[in-house]
Amino acid sequence: MNYKHFLLLSFLALSTCPLSAEDNSLPSVTEGVGDEPSSLDMTNGVVPIADNRGFTLQSKDGRFVFKPYLMLQASGNFNWYDSEGLDKAYNQDNVANSGFAIPNAILGFTGRAFGKIDYNLSINAAASGAAILQQAWIDYGINDAAHFRIGKFKTPFSHAYLTTLGETLMPSLPNSLTQAVILPYSLNAVTPAFATGFDLGVEFHGLTKKNFGYEVGLFNGTGINVNTASKTLSDDIHIPSLLYAGRLTYQPYGVMPASQGNTKLLNERKMLFGLSANYNVESESESTNDFRLGAEFAMLWKRLYLAAEVYYMQVDFTKRQKIHNEYNYLGGYVQAGYFVTKHLQPALRYDFFDRNGLGETGTGGFLNAPSVGLNYFIPSCNLKLSAMYEFVGRWGHDRQLDRDIDDLGVATHRAVVMLQYSF
């Protein structure tokens, strides 16, 4: 057993130590509507419920709750790519992947049953294939410190991904999370990225003493695009070829809302520190074992939102590939937003990504992507207008060829304007 396995097992063991809760009763989904914004239920990951948005059916005792919801995003996009990698003989242009898009068209329902079971089902009509089923899960709560969830939902890694959809600071996530790393081999099926996103699995999670949170889970490791059981046993380490994941958080001022900007959260004082780790055994068409570590910080302090993350990944090829090298990658970002008025939130982000294996691929340097954004929450109709501009720079490369290769597939200039409606 190497250090990665020992570290991850130790992390998971700490996460599942005996726990105790101060309050064994689960709050009603509608508790604090309009009066206590921090109690908004964001566990469905799409829109907050019990926030006077749309309508909710609920029994008198609050043990049964049913809420249908919708979230629609429409955007205009402009992407300009550098000339390297373009073949003018095929009329490839510097401007590509531009025009109008529907990033998300989500229809779902969520709620609570018997005061102990939370549930959520959402369909994304803007997706294709198995990704049309965005989420489908059941969560059984014994008490605040012990919840059991099974189905399709977000894996416990990265504050940026775990933020409620539609509550993010920018219309797009950082490149360091979403773009694939570069490997010095022509294996088209091996394109690891830091983000693990939605997946099928089971998770044990909870909150103790209102400050300490934990999430420990097993997932297929195949992502949102697969809804079937397709895994086997690892030939190298002889355990199921699954994604083993865990996350620990400390929230000194109570539960941190899963939001990067909400007009109902302008008087909050919340903070979150988090550590996460996962090991995707025989991922990427059974070609690699991907080990990730992440550290995160987020804060809502009245009108100010501030967050920073750093993440590390080691890609280790399986024995059948007969590649004995291991490659290490690093990424992260810092971002901030401030409500200058009750409805207007300017935003800044700096994104860092070493997608070349810390020089181990034979190519040095890294991508750095500053971006600026603006959110306007149109009053009294649940509309949010977001805009951003991002520039992807390249820094520290020894050769011009290395510089040209590093941003392949990534737009040098990107602009997005998005209108969002939800209820």
C-alpha positions as CSV (number, residue, x, y, z in Angstrom):
1,M,0.0,0.0,0.0
2,N,1.6,3.3,-1.1
3,Y,1.2,6.7,0.6
4,K,-1.9,7.7,-1.4
5,H,-3.9,4.7,-0.2
6,F,-2.7,5.2,3.4
7,L,-3.6,8.9,3.3
8,L,-7.1,8.4,1.8
9,L,-7.9,5.5,4.2
10,S,-6.8,7.6,7.1
11,F,-8.9,10.5,5.9
12,L,-12.0,8.3,5.5
13,A,-11.4,6.8,8.9
14,L,-11.3,10.2,10.6
15,S,-14.5,11.1,8.8
16,T,-16.4,8.1,10.3
17,C,-15.3,8.5,13.9
18,P,-18.1,8.3,16.5
19,L,-20.3,11.3,16.2
20,S,-22.8,13.0,18.4
21,A,-25.4,15.7,17.6
22,E,-26.8,18.3,19.9
23,D,-30.2,18.2,18.3
24,N,-31.7,15.0,16.9
25,S,-34.7,16.6,15.3
26,L,-34.6,17.7,11.7
27,P,-35.9,21.2,11.0
28,S,-38.8,21.8,8.7
29,V,-37.9,22.7,5.1
30,T,-39.9,25.9,5.5
31,E,-38.3,26.9,8.8
32,G,-37.1,30.5,8.7
33,V,-38.8,31.5,5.5
34,G,-38.1,35.2,5.0
35,D,-36.7,35.6,8.5
36,E,-33.7,33.4,8.7
37,P,-32.1,33.2,5.3
38,S,-29.2,31.0,6.4
39,S,-31.8,28.2,7.1
40,L,-32.8,28.0,3.4
41,D,-32.7,24.4,2.3
42,M,-30.1,24.1,-0.6
43,T,-29.6,20.4,-0.5
44,N,-31.3,19.8,-3.8
45,G,-28.4,21.6,-5.5
46,V,-30.4,23.5,-8.0
47,V,-32.5,26.3,-6.3
48,P,-33.1,27.1,-2.6
49,I,-36.4,25.9,-1.4
50,A,-38.5,27.6,1.3
51,D,-37.5,31.0,0.1
52,N,-40.9,32.2,-1.2
53,R,-39.9,31.2,-4.7
54,G,-42.7,29.5,-6.5
55,F,-44.9,27.4,-4.3
56,T,-44.5,24.5,-1.9
57,L,-47.1,21.9,-0.7
58,Q,-46.6,21.0,3.0
59,S,-48.5,19.2,5.7
60,K,-49.5,21.1,8.8
61,D,-46.9,19.4,10.9
62,G,-44.1,20.0,8.4
63,R,-43.3,16.2,8.1
64,F,-44.3,16.1,4.4
65,V,-43.1,18.7,1.9
66,F,-43.3,18.7,-1.9
67,K,-41.9,21.4,-4.1
68,P,-41.7,21.4,-7.9
69,Y,-39.0,23.7,-9.3
70,L,-37.6,24.9,-12.6
71,M,-34.3,26.5,-13.5
72,L,-33.6,27.8,-17.0
73,Q,-30.5,29.5,-18.3
74,A,-30.0,31.1,-21.8
75,S,-26.6,32.6,-22.8
76,G,-24.8,34.4,-25.5
77,N,-21.2,33.3,-25.9
78,F,-18.1,34.6,-27.7
79,N,-14.8,32.5,-27.8
80,W,-11.6,33.5,-29.5
81,Y,-8.8,30.9,-29.9
82,D,-5.2,31.4,-30.7
83,S,-4.0,30.2,-34.1
84,E,-1.9,27.2,-32.9
85,G,-3.8,24.0,-33.5
86,L,-6.0,25.5,-36.2
87,D,-5.9,24.2,-39.7
88,K,-6.6,27.0,-42.2
89,A,-7.0,24.5,-45.0
90,Y,-10.2,23.4,-43.4
91,N,-11.4,27.0,-42.9
92,Q,-10.9,26.7,-39.1
93,D,-11.5,30.1,-37.6
94,N,-10.1,31.8,-34.5
95,V,-13.7,32.4,-33.4
96,A,-15.5,29.1,-32.5
97,N,-18.0,27.7,-30.1
98,S,-19.8,31.1,-30.2
99,G,-23.4,32.1,-30.5
100,F,-26.4,31.3,-28.3
101,A,-26.8,28.3,-25.9
102,I,-29.0,26.8,-23.2
103,P,-26.5,25.7,-20.5
104,N,-29.3,24.3,-18.3
105,A,-33.0,23.6,-18.6
106,I,-33.8,21.8,-15.4
107,L,-37.2,20.6,-14.2
108,G,-37.5,18.7,-11.0
109,F,-39.2,18.2,-7.7
110,T,-37.8,17.9,-4.2
111,G,-39.1,17.6,-0.7
112,R,-39.4,15.6,2.6
113,A,-41.4,12.7,3.8
114,F,-42.1,11.5,7.3
115,G,-39.8,14.2,8.7
116,K,-36.8,12.0,8.0
117,I,-36.5,11.4,4.2
118,D,-35.3,14.0,1.8
119,Y,-35.7,13.3,-1.9
120,N,-34.8,15.0,-5.2
121,L,-35.3,14.3,-8.9
122,S,-34.2,16.6,-11.7
123,I,-34.1,16.3,-15.5
124,N,-31.9,18.6,-17.6
125,A,-33.5,18.9,-21.0
126,A,-30.4,20.8,-22.3
127,A,-28.2,17.8,-21.7
128,S,-28.0,14.6,-23.8
129,G,-27.6,10.9,-23.2
130,A,-27.4,9.7,-19.6
131,A,-26.7,13.3,-18.4
132,I,-30.4,14.2,-19.0
133,L,-30.9,12.6,-15.6
134,Q,-29.1,15.2,-13.6
135,Q,-30.0,14.1,-10.1
136,A,-32.0,11.3,-8.5
137,W,-31.5,10.6,-4.8
138,I,-33.0,9.6,-1.5
139,D,-31.5,10.9,1.8
140,Y,-32.5,9.2,5.1
141,G,-31.7,11.2,8.2
142,I,-31.3,9.5,11.6
143,N,-30.3,12.7,13.2
144,D,-28.2,15.8,12.2
145,A,-25.0,13.9,12.6
146,A,-26.0,10.8,10.6
147,H,-27.5,10.9,7.1
148,F,-27.5,8.2,4.5
149,R,-27.9,9.2,0.8
150,I,-28.0,7.0,-2.3
151,G,-28.6,7.7,-6.0
152,K,-27.1,10.3,-8.4
153,F,-25.8,13.5,-6.9
154,K,-22.7,15.7,-6.5
155,T,-19.5,14.0,-5.3
156,P,-17.9,15.6,-2.2
157,F,-15.1,17.6,-3.9
158,S,-14.7,21.3,-4.6
159,H,-16.6,24.3,-3.2
160,A,-17.2,25.5,-6.8
161,Y,-19.1,22.4,-7.8
162,L,-20.9,22.0,-4.5
163,T,-22.4,25.5,-4.8
164,T,-26.1,25.5,-5.6
165,L,-26.5,25.7,-9.4
166,G,-27.6,29.2,-10.3
167,E,-26.0,30.7,-7.1
168,T,-22.4,30.7,-8.6
169,L,-20.4,34.0,-8.9
170,M,-19.6,33.5,-12.6
171,P,-21.6,31.9,-15.5
172,S,-18.8,29.3,-16.0
173,L,-16.6,27.4,-13.6
174,P,-12.8,27.8,-13.4
175,N,-10.8,26.2,-16.2
176,S,-8.6,24.5,-13.6
177,L,-11.5,22.4,-12.6
178,T,-13.1,21.6,-16.0
179,Q,-10.3,21.3,-18.5
180,A,-8.4,18.0,-19.0
181,V,-4.8,17.7,-18.0
182,I,-2.1,17.1,-20.6
183,L,-0.3,13.7,-20.8
184,P,2.7,12.9,-23.0
185,Y,0.9,9.9,-24.6
186,S,-1.6,9.5,-27.4
187,L,-4.3,7.9,-25.4
188,N,-7.5,9.7,-26.4
189,A,-9.6,8.0,-23.8
190,V,-7.4,9.2,-20.9
191,T,-8.3,12.8,-20.2
192,P,-8.5,13.3,-16.4
193,A,-9.7,16.6,-14.9
194,F,-9.9,17.8,-11.4
195,A,-13.7,18.0,-11.2
196,T,-15.6,14.8,-10.4
197,G,-19.1,16.4,-10.6
198,F,-22.3,14.3,-10.5
199,D,-22.0,10.5,-10.1
200,L,-23.9,7.5,-9.0
201,G,-23.1,6.2,-5.5
202,V,-23.8,6.1,-1.8
203,E,-22.8,8.6,0.8
204,F,-22.8,8.9,4.6
205,H,-22.8,12.5,5.8
206,G,-23.8,14.8,8.7
207,L,-23.1,17.8,10.8
208,T,-21.9,17.7,14.4
209,K,-22.2,20.4,17.1
210,K,-23.4,22.7,14.3
211,N,-19.8,23.4,13.1
212,F,-18.2,20.2,11.9
213,G,-19.4,18.5,8.7
214,Y,-18.3,15.3,7.0
215,E,-19.1,13.4,3.8
216,V,-17.8,9.9,3.0
217,G,-18.9,8.1,-0.1
218,L,-18.4,5.4,-2.8
219,F,-19.2,6.3,-6.4
220,N,-18.9,4.6,-9.8
221,G,-16.3,7.2,-10.8
222,T,-17.8,7.4,-14.3
223,G,-19.4,10.8,-14.0
224,I,-22.7,12.2,-15.0
225,N,-22.8,10.6,-18.4
226,V,-23.2,7.0,-17.2
227,N,-26.3,5.7,-15.4
228,T,-25.3,2.0,-15.4
229,A,-23.2,-0.3,-13.2
230,S,-20.1,-0.9,-15.4
231,K,-17.2,-1.3,-12.9
232,T,-15.0,-4.3,-12.0
233,L,-12.2,-5.2,-9.6
234,S,-8.8,-3.5,-9.8
235,D,-6.1,-5.7,-11.2
236,D,-3.4,-3.7,-9.4
237,I,-4.7,-3.2,-5.9
238,H,-7.5,-5.8,-5.9
239,I,-10.3,-3.5,-4.6
240,P,-13.5,-2.5,-6.5
241,S,-12.7,0.0,-9.2
242,L,-14.8,2.8,-7.8
243,L,-14.3,6.4,-6.7
244,Y,-13.5,6.6,-3.0
245,A,-14.3,10.1,-1.7
246,G,-14.3,12.1,1.5
247,R,-14.7,15.7,2.7
248,L,-14.3,17.4,6.1
249,T,-15.5,20.9,6.8
250,Y,-15.4,23.3,9.7
251,Q,-18.0,26.1,9.8
252,P,-17.2,28.3,12.9
253,Y,-20.4,30.4,12.6
254,G,-22.9,27.7,11.7
255,V,-23.9,26.2,8.4
256,M,-22.4,28.0,5.4
257,P,-25.1,28.4,2.7
258,A,-24.2,26.8,-0.6
259,S,-24.3,30.2,-2.3
260,Q,-21.9,32.6,-3.9
261,G,-24.4,35.4,-4.0
262,N,-28.0,35.8,-3.1
263,T,-30.0,39.0,-2.3
264,K,-31.5,37.2,0.7
265,L,-28.1,36.6,2.3
266,L,-26.8,40.2,2.7
267,N,-26.6,40.1,6.5
268,E,-24.9,36.7,6.9
269,R,-21.7,36.0,8.7
270,K,-20.6,32.6,7.7
271,M,-17.3,30.9,7.0
272,L,-16.2,27.5,5.8
273,F,-12.9,25.6,5.8
274,G,-12.7,22.3,4.0
275,L,-10.4,19.4,3.1
276,S,-11.3,16.7,0.6
277,A,-9.7,13.7,-1.0
278,N,-10.7,11.0,-3.5
279,Y,-9.2,8.1,-5.3
280,N,-10.7,7.0,-8.6
281,V,-9.5,3.4,-9.1
282,E,-9.1,2.3,-12.7
283,S,-10.7,5.5,-14.1
284,E,-10.4,6.7,-17.6
285,S,-11.3,3.4,-19.4
286,E,-9.3,1.4,-16.8
287,S,-6.1,3.2,-17.8
288,T,-5.2,5.3,-14.7
289,N,-5.7,5.6,-11.0
290,D,-6.4,9.2,-10.2
291,F,-5.7,10.5,-6.7
292,R,-7.0,14.0,-5.7
293,L,-6.6,16.3,-2.7
294,G,-8.3,19.6,-2.2
295,A,-8.4,22.5,0.3
296,E,-11.1,25.2,0.3
297,F,-12.1,28.4,2.0
298,A,-15.3,30.3,1.6
299,M,-16.9,33.3,3.4
300,L,-20.1,35.2,3.3
301,W,-19.6,38.4,5.4
302,K,-22.6,40.6,4.9
303,R,-22.4,41.9,1.3
304,L,-18.9,40.3,0.7
305,Y,-18.4,36.8,-0.7
306,L,-14.8,35.5,-0.8
307,A,-13.5,32.0,-1.7
308,A,-10.2,30.3,-2.5
309,E,-9.4,26.7,-3.5
310,V,-6.3,24.7,-4.3
311,Y,-6.3,21.1,-5.6
312,Y,-3.7,18.5,-6.4
313,M,-4.0,15.4,-8.6
314,Q,-1.6,12.5,-9.2
315,V,-2.3,10.3,-12.3
316,D,-0.8,6.8,-12.1
317,F,-1.1,4.5,-15.0
318,T,-2.3,0.9,-14.4
319,K,0.2,-1.9,-14.9
320,R,-1.5,-3.1,-18.1
321,Q,-0.5,0.3,-19.7
322,K,3.2,-0.5,-19.1
323,I,3.8,3.2,-18.3
324,H,5.7,3.5,-15.0
325,N,5.7,7.3,-14.6
326,E,3.4,9.2,-12.3
327,Y,2.3,12.7,-13.2
328,N,1.3,15.4,-10.7
329,Y,-0.9,18.4,-11.4
330,L,-1.9,21.5,-9.5
331,G,-4.7,24.1,-9.8
332,G,-6.7,26.6,-7.9
333,Y,-8.4,29.9,-7.9
334,V,-9.4,32.9,-5.7
335,Q,-12.6,34.8,-6.3
336,A,-14.6,37.6,-4.7
337,G,-17.9,39.3,-5.1
338,Y,-19.5,42.3,-3.4
339,F,-23.0,43.7,-3.5
340,V,-22.6,47.4,-4.2
341,T,-26.3,47.7,-4.1
342,K,-28.9,45.2,-2.9
343,H,-29.2,43.8,-6.5
344,L,-25.9,44.5,-8.1
345,Q,-22.8,42.2,-7.5
346,P,-19.5,42.9,-9.3
347,A,-17.1,39.9,-9.3
348,L,-13.4,39.1,-9.8
349,R,-11.6,35.7,-10.2
350,Y,-8.1,34.6,-10.8
351,D,-7.7,31.0,-11.9
352,F,-4.3,29.0,-11.9
353,F,-3.7,25.7,-13.7
354,D,-0.6,23.7,-14.2
355,R,-1.9,21.1,-16.7
356,N,1.6,19.8,-17.7
357,G,2.4,17.7,-14.7
358,L,4.7,20.1,-12.8
359,G,7.1,19.8,-15.8
360,E,7.1,16.0,-15.7
361,T,5.5,15.8,-19.2
362,G,8.5,17.7,-20.6
363,T,6.5,20.9,-20.9
364,G,6.8,23.6,-18.3
365,G,4.6,26.6,-17.6
366,F,1.0,27.1,-16.6
367,L,-2.2,28.8,-17.5
368,N,-3.4,31.8,-15.6
369,A,-6.9,33.2,-16.2
370,P,-8.1,36.5,-14.7
371,S,-11.8,37.2,-15.2
372,V,-14.3,39.9,-14.3
373,G,-18.0,39.5,-13.9
374,L,-21.2,41.3,-13.0
375,N,-24.5,39.9,-11.6
376,Y,-27.8,41.8,-11.5
377,F,-30.7,40.3,-9.6
378,I,-33.8,41.7,-11.2
379,P,-36.2,42.5,-8.3
380,S,-39.5,40.6,-7.7
381,C,-39.3,38.1,-10.6
382,N,-36.5,35.6,-9.8
383,L,-34.4,36.7,-12.8
384,K,-30.6,36.9,-12.7
385,L,-28.6,38.5,-15.4
386,S,-24.9,37.6,-15.3
387,A,-22.0,38.6,-17.5
388,M,-18.3,37.8,-17.5
389,Y,-15.1,38.2,-19.5
390,E,-12.1,35.9,-19.1
391,F,-8.6,36.1,-20.5
392,V,-6.4,32.9,-20.5
393,G,-2.7,33.8,-20.3
394,R,0.3,31.5,-20.5
395,W,3.3,31.9,-18.2
396,G,6.7,30.3,-17.6
397,H,7.1,28.2,-20.7
398,D,10.7,27.4,-21.9
399,R,9.8,27.2,-25.6
400,Q,7.2,28.8,-27.8
401,L,6.0,25.3,-28.8
402,D,5.3,24.5,-25.2
403,R,3.4,27.8,-24.9
404,D,1.3,27.0,-28.0
405,I,0.4,23.5,-26.9
406,D,-0.6,24.5,-23.3
407,D,-3.9,26.2,-24.2
408,L,-5.1,23.9,-26.9
409,G,-8.9,23.6,-26.5
410,V,-9.1,26.6,-24.2
411,A,-10.3,30.0,-25.5
412,T,-7.9,32.9,-25.0
413,H,-10.7,35.4,-24.9
414,R,-14.1,34.4,-23.6
415,A,-17.2,36.5,-23.0
416,V,-20.6,35.2,-21.7
417,V,-23.9,37.0,-21.0
418,M,-26.5,34.8,-19.3
419,L,-30.1,35.2,-18.2
420,Q,-31.4,32.9,-15.6
421,Y,-34.9,32.2,-14.3
422,S,-35.9,29.9,-11.5
423,F,-38.8,29.2,-9.2
